[in-house]
Amino acid sequence: MISIDWFLALSALLFCVGIVGVLIRKNAIVIFMCVELMLNAVNLSLVSFSSHFGNVDGQILVFFALAVAAAEAVVGLAIIIAIFRNNLSVDISNINLLRW
């Protein structure tokens, strides 16, 4: 049986990789994938705690979080496609939406 410490360590590692990806990368699609990685790291920790304490509330919360993440993925990709059609690039350093 694997202890909860290993799952939480993996979750922390995935979350840190996601944060580094968001802060360093300039491609909007890669940043979007790193945000999804952070959401999945939080979901892993919720399921770990839920399993450790024998309560299903964390697993139910993960189900709703995955539903919200799916909707967020659709909206986020639609925004990225709209920006790509206008600028022909997904590099966030070239995007200035507040400029007239």
All heavy atoms as an XYZ file, in Angstrom:
762
protein
N       0.839     -1.179      0.000
C       0.000      0.000      0.000
C       0.888      1.248      0.000
O       1.811      1.367      0.802
C      -0.868     -0.027      1.257
C      -1.877      1.048      1.301
S      -3.384      0.450      0.591
C      -4.431      1.810      0.866
N       0.605      2.148     -0.886
C       1.370      3.390     -0.995
C       0.780      4.406     -0.024
O      -0.439      4.602      0.016
C       1.327      3.923     -2.436
C       1.895      2.893     -3.400
C       2.098      5.224     -2.536
C       1.753      3.269     -4.848
N       1.633      5.071      0.732
C       1.136      6.038      1.709
C       0.734      7.336      1.011
O       1.097      7.600     -0.135
C       2.192      6.315      2.779
O       3.262      7.032      2.218
N       0.009      8.151      1.754
C      -0.492      9.412      1.204
C       0.648     10.387      0.933
O       0.524     11.277      0.086
C      -1.549     10.012      2.154
C      -2.276     11.182      1.488
C      -0.928     10.424      3.465
C      -3.449     11.701      2.268
N       1.765     10.225      1.623
C       2.895     11.136      1.442
C       3.415     11.123      0.011
O       3.771     12.174     -0.536
C       4.030     10.767      2.395
C       3.630     10.895      3.852
O       2.717     11.697      4.133
O       4.217     10.190      4.686
N       3.454      9.954     -0.609
C       3.942      9.861     -1.987
C       2.987     10.549     -2.960
O       3.429     11.213     -3.906
C       4.135      8.401     -2.379
C       5.267      7.763     -1.653
C       5.179      6.911     -0.591
C       6.648      7.954     -1.900
N       6.427      6.555     -0.172
C       7.349      7.181     -0.959
C       7.366      8.702     -2.826
C       8.734      7.137     -0.920
C       8.751      8.643     -2.792
C       9.410      7.883     -1.844
N       1.701     10.391     -2.725
C       0.729     11.054     -3.596
C       0.790     12.569     -3.452
O       0.699     13.313     -4.431
C      -0.686     10.555     -3.300
C      -0.926      9.142     -3.742
C      -1.150      8.152     -2.808
C      -0.939      8.808     -5.080
C      -1.369      6.853     -3.200
C      -1.160      7.510     -5.489
C      -1.372      6.520     -4.544
N       0.952     13.043     -2.224
C       1.041     14.484     -2.006
C       2.344     15.052     -2.556
O       2.365     16.179     -3.071
C       0.897     14.801     -0.522
C      -0.477     14.501      0.071
C      -0.498     14.820      1.542
C      -1.564     15.244     -0.668
N       3.422     14.278     -2.467
C       4.686     14.720     -3.061
C       4.569     14.813     -4.578
O       5.050     15.778     -5.191
C       5.808     13.773     -2.666
N       3.920     13.816     -5.192
C       3.700     13.862     -6.640
C       2.809     15.037     -7.016
O       3.073     15.737     -8.007
C       3.081     12.548     -7.121
C       2.741     12.470     -8.605
C       4.000     12.583     -9.451
C       1.988     11.195     -8.897
N       1.792     15.284     -6.219
C       0.900     16.411     -6.477
C       1.648     17.739     -6.381
O       1.460     18.628     -7.217
C      -0.263     16.379     -5.494
O      -1.083     17.500     -5.652
N       2.497     17.875     -5.374
C       3.280     19.102     -5.225
C       4.254     19.278     -6.383
O       4.442     20.394     -6.888
C       4.024     19.089     -3.899
N       4.864     18.183     -6.813
C       5.786     18.247     -7.939
C       5.067     18.663     -9.224
O       5.552     19.534     -9.966
C       6.472     16.896     -8.139
C       7.456     16.808     -9.292
C       8.687     17.635     -8.993
C       7.806     15.374     -9.573
N       3.915     18.079     -9.486
C       3.136     18.451    -10.675
C       2.697     19.910    -10.620
O       2.731     20.625    -11.622
C       1.914     17.545    -10.809
C       2.169     16.114    -11.240
C       0.870     15.321    -11.200
C       2.781     16.065    -12.613
N       2.298     20.364     -9.431
C       1.864     21.753     -9.292
C       3.031     22.705     -9.525
O       2.870     23.740    -10.183
C       1.251     21.975     -7.905
C       0.473     23.245     -7.800
C      -0.835     23.308     -8.248
C       1.049     24.380     -7.257
C      -1.554     24.482     -8.156
C       0.338     25.551     -7.166
C      -0.968     25.608     -7.614
N       4.208     22.363     -9.017
C       5.383     23.210     -9.222
C       5.796     23.253    -10.689
O       6.175     24.315    -11.201
C       6.535     22.729     -8.355
S       6.294     23.050     -6.607
N       5.708     22.128    -11.367
C       6.004     22.102    -12.807
C       5.016     22.996    -13.553
O       5.395     23.735    -14.470
C       5.980     20.654    -13.350
C       5.990     20.632    -14.863
C       7.145     19.868    -12.798
N       3.753     22.959    -13.160
C       2.754     23.818    -13.788
C       3.023     25.290    -13.551
O       2.907     26.114    -14.462
N       3.406     25.649    -12.332
C       3.702     27.055    -12.035
C       4.911     27.538    -12.826
O       4.894     28.639    -13.393
C       3.929     27.241    -10.521
C       2.605     27.176     -9.784
C       4.603     28.573    -10.216
C       2.726     27.297     -8.294
N       5.952     26.722    -12.872
C       7.140     27.096    -13.639
C       6.789     27.258    -15.112
O       7.244     28.195    -15.776
C       8.268     26.060    -13.428
C       9.393     26.257    -14.421
C       8.787     26.134    -12.014
N       5.957     26.381    -15.634
C       5.544     26.483    -17.033
C       4.750     27.742    -17.318
O       4.939     28.383    -18.351
N       3.881     28.120    -16.393
C       3.086     29.339    -16.585
C       3.976     30.574    -16.534
O       3.805     31.516    -17.308
C       1.958     29.431    -15.533
C       1.347     30.811    -15.496
C       0.888     28.396    -15.815
N       4.945     30.580    -15.641
C       5.786     31.764    -15.469
C       6.865     31.905    -16.542
O       7.273     33.022    -16.861
C       6.443     31.735    -14.084
C       5.487     31.865    -12.898
C       6.256     31.743    -11.599
C       4.722     33.168    -12.964
N       7.322     30.806    -17.105
C       8.453     30.865    -18.031
C       8.024     30.870    -19.495
O       8.580     31.618    -20.303
C       9.422     29.692    -17.764
C      10.100     29.909    -16.418
C      10.444     29.550    -18.863
C      11.026     28.793    -16.026
N       7.069     30.064    -19.862
C       6.724     29.884    -21.271
C       5.992     31.096    -21.833
O       5.338     31.838    -21.109
C       5.861     28.643    -21.452
C       6.498     27.384    -20.893
C       7.727     27.021    -21.627
N       7.338     26.344    -22.847
C       8.153     25.749    -23.656
N       9.431     25.741    -23.405
N       7.724     25.152    -24.729
N       6.088     31.277    -23.158
C       5.433     32.395    -23.828
C       4.355     31.954    -24.803
O       3.632     32.776    -25.331
C       6.465     33.235    -24.571
C       7.394     33.978    -23.645
C       8.292     34.903    -24.412
C       9.190     35.648    -23.453
N      10.029     36.612    -24.137
N       4.235     30.654    -25.020
C       3.228     30.128    -25.925
C       1.923     29.961    -25.151
O       1.885     29.333    -24.095
C       3.696     28.783    -26.484
C       2.820     28.282    -27.580
O       1.705     28.730    -27.750
N       3.338     27.326    -28.333
N       0.838     30.513    -25.667
C      -0.440     30.496    -24.956
C      -0.970     29.077    -24.772
O      -1.571     28.772    -23.737
C      -1.461     31.351    -25.701
N      -0.742     28.210    -25.726
C      -1.234     26.839    -25.613
C      -0.471     26.083    -24.531
O      -1.060     25.339    -23.749
C      -1.154     26.127    -26.979
C      -2.085     26.821    -27.969
C      -1.504     24.663    -26.851
C      -1.977     26.322    -29.374
N       0.832     26.291    -24.446
C       1.631     25.635    -23.415
C       1.244     26.160    -22.033
O       1.157     25.397    -21.068
C       3.134     25.826    -23.696
C       3.976     25.276    -22.560
C       3.509     25.170    -25.004
N       1.006     27.451    -21.920
C       0.552     28.032    -20.652
C      -0.784     27.431    -20.256
O      -1.018     27.096    -19.084
C       0.480     29.562    -20.763
C       1.879     30.144    -20.870
C      -0.253     30.164    -19.573
C       1.903     31.618    -21.157
N      -1.658     27.272    -21.217
C      -2.968     26.677    -20.961
C      -2.818     25.236    -20.466
O      -3.507     24.822    -19.531
C      -3.783     26.740    -22.255
C      -5.193     26.300    -22.107
C      -6.082     27.029    -21.354
C      -5.637     25.151    -22.730
C      -7.385     26.618    -21.221
C      -6.923     24.734    -22.603
C      -7.808     25.475    -21.844
N      -1.911     24.477    -21.061
C      -1.683     23.104    -20.617
C      -1.078     23.068    -19.219
O      -1.385     22.167    -18.429
C      -0.772     22.372    -21.608
C      -1.460     22.074    -22.906
S      -0.559     21.103    -24.133
C       1.103     21.152    -23.665
N      -0.248     24.038    -18.881
C       0.332     24.089    -17.538
C      -0.732     24.412    -16.490
O      -0.679     23.888    -15.367
C       1.456     25.111    -17.493
S       2.925     24.583    -18.400
N      -1.690     25.253    -16.826
C      -2.798     25.525    -15.905
C      -3.616     24.257    -15.691
O      -4.026     23.947    -14.558
C      -3.675     26.683    -16.444
C      -4.958     26.813    -15.655
C      -2.903     27.982    -16.408
N      -3.846     23.502    -16.744
C      -4.552     22.229    -16.612
C      -3.757     21.243    -15.754
O      -4.336     20.480    -14.971
C      -4.825     21.620    -17.989
C      -5.808     22.397    -18.823
C      -7.222     22.353    -18.288
O      -7.606     21.340    -17.678
O      -7.940     23.348    -18.465
N      -2.437     21.265    -15.873
C      -1.591     20.402    -15.049
C      -1.715     20.771    -13.574
O      -1.788     19.895    -12.710
C      -0.136     20.512    -15.506
C       0.869     19.599    -14.833
C       0.577     18.152    -15.186
C       2.266     19.979    -15.248
N      -1.797     22.056    -13.290
C      -1.979     22.489    -11.901
C      -3.338     22.049    -11.367
O      -3.449     21.620    -10.207
C      -1.821     24.002    -11.785
C      -0.403     24.472    -12.001
S      -0.108     26.202    -11.632
C      -1.263     27.036    -12.668
N      -4.369     22.136    -12.186
C      -5.696     21.681    -11.757
C      -5.691     20.177    -11.476
O      -6.289     19.725    -10.488
C      -6.742     22.008    -12.820
C      -7.144     23.468    -12.955
C      -8.042     23.655    -14.163
C      -7.844     23.942    -11.710
N      -5.003     19.420    -12.306
C      -4.936     17.976    -12.078
C      -4.119     17.636    -10.836
O      -4.399     16.645    -10.159
C      -4.368     17.275    -13.303
C      -5.378     17.205    -14.415
O      -6.574     17.144    -14.173
N      -4.896     17.220    -15.637
N      -3.123     18.442    -10.513
C      -2.352     18.219     -9.285
C      -3.233     18.431     -8.060
O      -3.167     17.658     -7.094
C      -1.150     19.160     -9.245
N      -4.061     19.445     -8.100
C      -4.989     19.679     -6.989
C      -6.002     18.546     -6.895
O      -6.337     18.090     -5.791
C      -5.687     21.044     -7.156
C      -6.790     21.226     -6.137
C      -4.673     22.165     -7.039
N      -6.467     18.072     -8.031
C      -7.405     16.945     -8.027
C      -6.762     15.696     -7.435
O      -7.411     14.943     -6.694
C      -7.902     16.655     -9.443
C      -8.874     17.691     -9.931
O      -9.476     18.415     -9.142
N      -9.030     17.786    -11.232
N      -5.492     15.462     -7.734
C      -4.785     14.313     -7.169
C      -4.694     14.417     -5.651
O      -4.905     13.431     -4.939
C      -3.393     14.194     -7.778
C      -2.503     13.081     -7.233
C      -3.121     11.724     -7.517
C      -1.119     13.185     -7.827
N      -4.418     15.599     -5.145
C      -4.338     15.752     -3.690
C      -5.712     15.588     -3.047
O      -5.828     15.000     -1.963
C      -3.722     17.100     -3.325
O      -4.551     18.155     -3.732
N      -6.762     16.063     -3.696
C      -8.110     15.878     -3.156
C      -8.488     14.407     -3.093
O      -9.054     13.942     -2.094
C      -9.135     16.647     -3.997
C      -9.196     18.151     -3.780
C     -10.114     18.781     -4.812
C      -9.679     18.471     -2.391
N      -8.184     13.666     -4.139
C      -8.491     12.235     -4.145
C      -7.634     11.505     -3.114
O      -8.113     10.580     -2.445
C      -8.290     11.648     -5.563
C      -8.329     10.139     -5.547
C      -9.362     12.176     -6.495
N      -6.400     11.922     -2.940
C      -5.525     11.295     -1.946
C      -6.071     11.479     -0.540
O      -6.131     10.527      0.247
C      -4.120     11.886     -2.033
O      -3.571     11.665     -3.287
N      -6.453     12.704     -0.212
C      -7.020     12.952      1.112
C      -8.346     12.224      1.298
O      -8.640     11.703      2.373
C      -7.204     14.449      1.362
C      -5.947     15.149      1.754
C      -5.469     16.201      0.998
C      -5.237     14.765      2.877
C      -4.308     16.857      1.362
C      -4.084     15.412      3.251
C      -3.612     16.468      2.491
N      -9.139     12.187      0.250
C     -10.423     11.500      0.323
C     -10.232     10.009      0.578
O     -10.941      9.411      1.394
C     -11.199     11.722     -0.973
O     -12.388     10.991     -0.978
N      -9.277      9.427     -0.101
C      -9.019      8.006      0.097
C      -8.400      7.730      1.471
O      -8.724      6.726      2.104
C      -8.081      7.509     -1.003
O      -7.714      6.183     -0.785
N      -7.535      8.621      1.911
C      -6.866      8.428      3.192
C      -7.840      8.492      4.368
O      -7.746      7.704      5.308
C      -5.766      9.473      3.368
C      -5.016      9.365      4.658
N      -4.151      8.326      4.911
C      -5.014     10.149      5.759
C      -3.639      8.486      6.125
N      -4.142      9.589      6.652
N      -8.775      9.424      4.308
C      -9.720      9.588      5.404
C     -10.992      8.776      5.233
O     -11.866      8.798      6.097
C     -10.064     11.065      5.594
C      -8.896     11.875      6.083
C      -8.397     12.908      5.320
C      -8.288     11.585      7.291
C      -7.321     13.658      5.762
C      -7.213     12.327      7.739
C      -6.721     13.368      6.973
N     -11.129      8.081      4.112
C     -12.293      7.225      3.891
C     -13.584      7.991      3.660
O     -14.664      7.513      3.986
N     -13.462      9.163      3.076
C     -14.615     10.016      2.821
C     -14.699     10.275      1.315
O     -13.678     10.471      0.661
C     -14.452     11.340      3.582
C     -15.739     12.114      3.672
O     -16.729     11.749      3.079
N     -15.696     13.187      4.439
N     -15.898     10.282      0.768
C     -16.048     10.456     -0.678
C     -16.279     11.907     -1.077
O     -16.429     12.196     -2.261
C     -17.202      9.575     -1.226
C     -16.886      8.114     -1.044
C     -18.517      9.954     -0.618
N     -16.264     12.818     -0.135
C     -16.523     14.223     -0.468
C     -15.456     14.792     -1.402
O     -15.765     15.558     -2.319
C     -16.588     15.066      0.804
C     -17.805     14.750      1.649
O     -18.765     14.162      1.100
O     -17.796     15.092      2.851
N     -14.207     14.428     -1.192
C     -13.140     14.901     -2.065
C     -13.276     14.376     -3.479
O     -12.999     15.084     -4.440
N     -13.718     13.147     -3.622
C     -13.894     12.574     -4.956
C     -15.060     13.233     -5.685
O     -15.001     13.424     -6.900
C     -14.085     11.074     -4.844
C     -12.859     10.373     -4.319
C     -13.069      8.897     -4.082
O     -14.133      8.359     -4.352
N     -12.045      8.231     -3.573
N     -16.097     13.577     -4.959
C     -17.223     14.293     -5.568
C     -16.781     15.679     -6.012
O     -17.148     16.150     -7.099
C     -18.413     14.355     -4.590
C     -18.957     12.946     -4.358
C     -19.497     15.280     -5.098
C     -19.975     12.850     -3.246
N     -15.971     16.338     -5.191
C     -15.450     17.656     -5.554
C     -14.561     17.574     -6.791
O     -14.602     18.470     -7.648
C     -14.689     18.250     -4.378
C     -14.201     19.681     -4.525
C     -15.376     20.626     -4.729
C     -13.401     20.094     -3.321
N     -13.787     16.514     -6.912
C     -12.949     16.321     -8.097
C     -13.814     16.144     -9.336
O     -13.490     16.664    -10.409
C     -11.998     15.120     -7.900
C     -11.375     14.678     -9.203
C     -10.927     15.471     -6.896
N     -14.922     15.441     -9.206
C     -15.829     15.272    -10.345
C     -16.330     16.617    -10.849
O     -16.332     16.891    -12.054
C     -17.002     14.372     -9.940
C     -18.022     14.194    -11.014
C     -17.754     13.406    -12.111
C     -19.247     14.833    -10.935
C     -18.694     13.247    -13.117
C     -20.187     14.676    -11.926
C     -19.909     13.883    -13.022
N     -16.729     17.493     -9.939
C     -17.191     18.826    -10.342
C     -16.043     19.680    -10.873
O     -16.230     20.467    -11.810
C     -17.899     19.520     -9.186
C     -19.254     18.953     -8.891
C     -19.496     18.329     -7.684
C     -20.280     19.009     -9.820
C     -20.744     17.783     -7.406
C     -21.516     18.475     -9.562
C     -21.750     17.853     -8.343
N     -14.859     19.525    -10.296
C     -13.703     20.281    -10.784
C     -13.337     19.863    -12.202
O     -12.950     20.706    -13.025
C     -12.521     20.089     -9.845
N     -13.450     18.578    -12.508
C     -13.177     18.114    -13.874
C     -14.208     18.640    -14.864
O     -13.882     18.967    -16.004
C     -13.125     16.594    -13.916
C     -11.882     15.943    -13.314
C     -12.019     14.430    -13.308
C     -10.645     16.366    -14.070
N     -15.457     18.746    -14.436
C     -16.498     19.310    -15.305
C     -16.224     20.789    -15.584
O     -16.356     21.254    -16.729
C     -17.862     19.126    -14.667
N     -15.820     21.523    -14.562
C     -15.499     22.935    -14.749
C     -14.245     23.081    -15.602
O     -14.165     23.980    -16.455
C     -15.331     23.632    -13.378
C     -14.755     25.016    -13.520
C     -16.662     23.688    -12.650
N     -13.260     22.208    -15.417
C     -12.033     22.259    -16.220
C     -12.329     21.972    -17.683
O     -11.697     22.558    -18.573
C     -11.016     21.273    -15.677
N     -13.268     21.090    -17.962
C     -13.636     20.807    -19.350
C     -14.281     22.034    -19.995
O     -13.971     22.372    -21.148
C     -14.577     19.612    -19.410
N     -15.152     22.700    -19.259
C     -15.774     23.918    -19.792
C     -14.727     25.018    -19.967
O     -14.756     25.765    -20.957
C     -16.877     24.382    -18.855
N     -13.799     25.112    -19.033
C     -12.733     26.105    -19.125
C     -11.829     25.813    -20.312
O     -11.350     26.732    -20.980
C     -11.935     26.093    -17.821
C     -10.796     27.059    -17.775
C      -9.462     26.354    -17.836
O      -9.390     25.163    -17.546
O      -8.496     27.030    -18.212
N     -11.602     24.558    -20.603
C     -10.773     24.189    -21.747
C     -11.429     24.619    -23.053
O     -10.757     25.128    -23.958
C     -10.522     22.686    -21.748
N     -12.717     24.454    -23.148
C     -13.430     24.853    -24.370
C     -13.360     26.356    -24.564
O     -13.042     26.849    -25.654
C     -14.898     24.367    -24.310
C     -15.711     24.964    -25.423
C     -14.955     22.855    -24.353
N     -13.628     27.113    -23.513
C     -13.603     28.573    -23.616
C     -12.179     29.072    -23.859
O     -11.954     29.959    -24.693
C     -14.213     29.208    -22.350
C     -14.022     30.709    -22.345
C     -15.678     28.863    -22.238
N     -11.210     28.496    -23.150
C      -9.825     28.917    -23.323
C      -9.304     28.644    -24.720
O      -8.634     29.497    -25.319
N      -9.592     27.482    -25.255
C      -9.146     27.185    -26.619
C      -9.847     28.054    -27.651
O      -9.244     28.441    -28.656
C      -9.354     25.712    -26.928
C      -8.364     24.765    -26.258
C      -8.732     23.320    -26.546
C      -6.950     25.049    -26.718
N     -11.100     28.401    -27.406
C     -11.802     29.309    -28.323
C     -11.151     30.693    -28.312
O     -10.990     31.320    -29.370
C     -13.271     29.412    -27.934
N     -10.753     31.164    -27.148
C     -10.076     32.460    -27.062
C      -8.717     32.395    -27.755
O      -8.332     33.319    -28.482
C      -9.942     32.895    -25.592
C     -11.324     33.231    -25.028
C      -8.999     34.083    -25.446
C     -11.341     33.463    -23.543
N      -7.983     31.307    -27.549
C      -6.673     31.163    -28.184
C      -6.815     31.111    -29.698
O      -6.029     31.725    -30.428
C      -5.950     29.916    -27.636
C      -5.526     30.152    -26.188
C      -4.739     29.565    -28.491
C      -4.988     28.926    -25.498
N      -7.823     30.419    -30.205
C      -8.045     30.360    -31.658
C      -8.421     31.734    -32.204
O      -7.955     32.138    -33.276
C      -9.117     29.305    -31.993
C      -8.548     27.912    -31.756
C      -9.599     29.443    -33.432
C      -9.561     26.807    -31.862
N      -9.242     32.483    -31.464
C      -9.613     33.832    -31.910
C      -8.400     34.760    -31.944
O      -8.242     35.562    -32.882
C     -10.684     34.406    -30.991
N      -7.531     34.655    -30.960
C      -6.309     35.468    -30.950
C      -5.391     35.047    -32.090
O      -4.778     35.899    -32.754
C      -5.609     35.356    -29.582
C      -6.432     36.070    -28.518
C      -4.196     35.912    -29.630
C      -5.937     35.860    -27.112
N      -5.299     33.743    -32.361
C      -4.453     33.267    -33.448
C      -4.955     33.764    -34.800
O      -4.160     34.111    -35.677
C      -4.373     31.744    -33.443
C      -3.546     31.188    -34.555
C      -2.162     31.254    -34.491
C      -4.137     30.616    -35.666
C      -1.378     30.749    -35.518
C      -3.368     30.109    -36.695
C      -1.984     30.182    -36.625
N      -6.256     33.824    -34.968
C      -6.800     34.295    -36.253
C      -6.501     35.770    -36.480
O      -6.329     36.209    -37.615
C      -8.304     34.064    -36.303
C      -8.661     32.633    -36.536
C     -10.138     32.454    -36.707
N     -10.450     31.058    -36.922
C     -11.670     30.581    -36.997
N     -12.711     31.394    -36.854
N     -11.878     29.304    -37.201
N      -6.427     36.550    -35.404
C      -6.135     37.974    -35.557
C      -4.646     38.255    -35.692
O      -4.244     39.114    -36.468
C      -6.689     38.763    -34.372
C      -8.190     38.873    -34.423
O      -8.786     38.764    -35.487
N      -8.801     39.059    -33.279
N      -3.817     37.550    -34.932
C      -2.387     37.867    -34.879
C      -1.502     36.874    -35.619
O      -0.310     37.136    -35.781
C      -1.918     37.923    -33.420
C      -2.587     39.029    -32.661
O      -3.035     40.009    -33.240
N      -2.654     38.876    -31.359
N      -2.029     35.732    -36.003
C      -1.278     34.642    -36.638
C      -0.117     34.176    -35.758
O       0.909     33.736    -36.247
C      -0.785     35.037    -38.024
C      -1.881     35.351    -39.045
C      -1.274     35.806    -40.353
C      -2.758     34.139    -39.259
N      -0.296     34.289    -34.454
C       0.706     33.830    -33.498
C       0.020     33.597    -32.159
O      -0.948     34.280    -31.830
C       1.807     34.873    -33.334
O       2.684     34.485    -32.299
N       0.531     32.641    -31.396
C       0.025     32.415    -30.043
C       1.070     32.807    -29.003
O       0.963     32.448    -27.842
C      -0.431     30.959    -29.825
C      -1.688     30.668    -30.594
C       0.670     29.982    -30.171
N       2.074     33.571    -29.419
C       3.090     34.074    -28.511
C       2.484     35.221    -27.707
O       2.039     36.216    -28.278
C       4.304     34.544    -29.302
C       5.475     34.899    -28.433
O       5.436     34.580    -27.226
O       6.442     35.482    -28.963
N       2.490     35.097    -26.391
C       1.794     36.100    -25.575
C       2.548     37.417    -25.492
O       1.966     38.429    -25.113
C       1.500     35.571    -24.161
C       2.781     35.222    -23.430
C       0.545     34.422    -24.194
C       2.579     34.967    -21.962
N       3.829     37.437    -25.852
C       4.548     38.714    -25.850
C       4.117     39.598    -27.024
O       4.295     40.812    -26.974
C       6.058     38.472    -25.891
O       6.406     37.806    -27.073
N       3.535     39.016    -28.058
C       3.064     39.785    -29.208
C       1.617     40.220    -29.079
O       1.135     40.995    -29.898
C       3.205     38.965    -30.488
C       4.642     38.656    -30.811
O       5.545     39.370    -30.392
N       4.863     37.583    -31.545
N       0.930     39.750    -28.074
C      -0.505     40.043    -27.926
C      -0.670     41.260    -27.041
O      -0.222     41.296    -25.902
C      -1.250     38.832    -27.322
C      -1.112     37.633    -28.234
C      -2.707     39.170    -27.074
C      -1.625     36.354    -27.625
N      -1.320     42.258    -27.568
C      -1.643     43.459    -26.811
C      -3.108     43.786    -27.098
O      -3.414     44.495    -28.057
C      -0.719     44.620    -27.177
C      -0.908     45.797    -26.268
O      -1.728     45.769    -25.356
N      -0.154     46.850    -26.522
N      -4.009     43.281    -26.275
C      -5.431     43.438    -26.529
C      -5.961     44.799    -26.108
O      -7.045     45.190    -26.507
C      -6.213     42.344    -25.802
C      -5.922     40.917    -26.249
C      -6.679     39.931    -25.395
C      -6.276     40.744    -27.706
N      -5.232     45.552    -25.311
C      -5.694     46.848    -24.835
C      -5.278     47.997    -25.755
O      -5.639     49.141    -25.514
C      -5.182     47.115    -23.415
C      -5.666     46.115    -22.363
C      -5.031     46.452    -21.034
C      -7.169     46.149    -22.260
N      -4.539     47.694    -26.802
C      -4.099     48.721    -27.728
C      -5.231     49.028    -28.710
O      -5.912     48.166    -29.214
C      -2.873     48.231    -28.484
C      -2.265     49.289    -29.370
C      -1.035     48.767    -30.033
N      -1.341     47.509    -30.717
C      -0.442     46.676    -31.162
N       0.826     46.943    -31.003
N      -0.792     45.561    -31.774
N      -5.406     50.299    -29.048
C      -6.456     50.695    -29.994
C      -5.966     50.504    -31.356
O      -5.515     50.664    -32.186
C      -6.875     52.143    -29.749
C      -7.686     52.264    -28.520
C      -7.211     52.466    -27.273
C      -9.092     52.104    -28.391
N      -8.228     52.471    -26.373
C      -9.405     52.265    -27.025
C     -10.113     51.864    -29.280
C     -10.683     52.180    -26.554
C     -11.397     51.803    -28.798
C     -11.671     51.952    -27.452
